[in-house]
Amino acid sequence: MRQRLGSIREDLDAMRRRFGRDSRAPRFDLVFDQAIKPLTLAAEELKLSIREKQSEFVFGPESEGEVPAQYKAQVAEYFKALSEMK
């Protein structure tokens, strides 16, 4: 990931130098292909990686399924007490 982002930075620096040397705006298709698209893909990859790491630290039941039978009465009491609170 770091190498890929470093490569994108180098490409952007090269475009900036060309702009300074030639006084011409960079072509949008090159900016898109060499910077915007790779940065967007890297951001997506980072987002998935972060989500994956966060899911490792989630505490709680693995499924949102039904409450186990031995706890149903306690859960019902708990929610009843919550609903009566003001």
C-alpha positions in Angstrom: 0.0 0.0 0.0 2.8 2.5 1.0 4.6 1.8 -2.3 1.5 2.3 -4.3 0.8 5.6 -2.6 4.4 6.7 -3.0 4.2 6.0 -6.7 1.0 8.1 -7.0 2.8 10.9 -5.1 5.7 10.7 -7.6 3.4 10.8 -10.5 1.7 13.9 -9.1 5.0 15.6 -8.5 6.0 14.9 -12.1 2.8 16.4 -13.3 3.3 19.5 -11.2 6.9 19.9 -12.5 5.7 19.6 -16.1 3.0 22.2 -15.3 5.6 24.6 -13.9 8.0 23.9 -16.8 5.4 24.1 -19.7 2.8 26.4 -18.0 0.1 24.1 -19.3 -2.6 22.6 -17.2 -2.3 18.8 -16.8 -4.6 16.7 -18.9 -7.6 15.5 -16.9 -7.5 12.0 -18.3 -3.9 11.6 -17.1 -4.7 13.0 -13.7 -7.7 10.7 -13.4 -5.7 7.6 -14.5 -2.6 8.3 -12.5 -3.9 9.9 -9.4 -7.7 10.0 -8.8 -8.5 6.5 -9.7 -5.6 4.9 -7.8 -6.3 7.1 -4.7 -9.9 6.1 -4.8 -9.1 2.4 -5.0 -6.5 2.8 -2.2 -9.1 4.5 0.0 -11.6 1.7 -0.6 -8.9 -0.9 0.3 -8.1 1.0 3.5 -11.7 1.3 4.4 -12.2 -2.5 4.0 -9.0 -3.1 6.0 -10.2 -0.8 8.8 -13.6 -2.4 8.9 -12.0 -5.8 9.1 -9.8 -4.7 12.0 -12.7 -3.2 13.8 -14.8 -6.3 13.5 -12.1 -8.3 15.3 -12.7 -6.1 18.3 -16.5 -6.2 18.4 -17.9 -7.6 21.6 -21.3 -9.2 21.7 -23.3 -12.0 20.2 -22.2 -13.3 16.9 -25.7 -13.3 15.6 -28.7 -11.0 16.2 -30.8 -14.1 16.5 -33.2 -15.2 19.1 -32.5 -14.9 22.9 -31.5 -18.3 24.3 -34.3 -19.9 26.3 -32.6 -19.8 29.7 -32.3 -16.0 29.4 -35.8 -15.1 27.9 -37.4 -14.3 31.3 -34.5 -12.1 32.4 -34.4 -10.2 29.1 -38.2 -9.6 29.3 -37.8 -8.2 32.8 -35.0 -6.0 31.8 -36.9 -4.5 28.9 -40.0 -4.1 31.0 -38.0 -2.2 33.6 -36.5 0.0 30.9 -39.9 0.8 29.5 -41.2 1.9 32.9 -38.3 4.3 33.6 -39.1 8.0 33.3 
